[in-house]
Amino acid sequence: NVKVLHFYHLLLAFYFSNGVYLRDLESYRNVKNLGIKSSKLNLVKDLAFYLNPETKKNIQKILNLEQIPEKRLMGLSLNYTHNQEKNDKLERVYTKTINKIILETNFDIVYFTFCPAFNSKLSDKVFGEKIRESLSDKSRFHIIDYYSPKIVLGLMKRMDAFIAMRFHAQLFSYKLKIPFFGIAYEEKCSSFLKNHCENWMNIEEIYKKYSEIIKWAVSIQNER
């Protein structure tokens, strides 16, 4: 079993390393529970906290290239799960949510491709394209290509709000002090959101509580 083999390789690396650096408390506890000595473990900030954004001049060039309008903008970052049935349900609920936000607020939506196809079996962009296909007003939903983290940080500075499912979308939103709604799909996300976000939910809750995201979007549309 490849997963079991990977786990034992990881465990051996922990045991024989001089130090293990972890970016969240849950990961720290999990590794400690494997029997790794506390003296080896170090809780540190994610390196993305120290990243500086691309220059305003270059960011404006990219915004022009991507044809992003000078309007109120809400960023959006989503990703697929490993379950196709779950993905189909998520597409439907996200489409319903974004449709409502476009109808009830002054935001245009900017969909960020955080993970391209060469890093994953399926690019985040595919998710965005499927959502746009079903929107009543496609002109207010803009999909941008994958860019380096430095450029993404600069692009996110131009957002007035953000719906963040990808972990680094959550981290960048917090770093930039952008009002954001977090969706936790893994423990690393929920651990971060518990401490750094007022408005968030676990992915399992979204089917029944998606209206909370819409209400949040309506309530903050005139902030910043």
Disulfide bonds with the S-S distance in Angstrom:
none
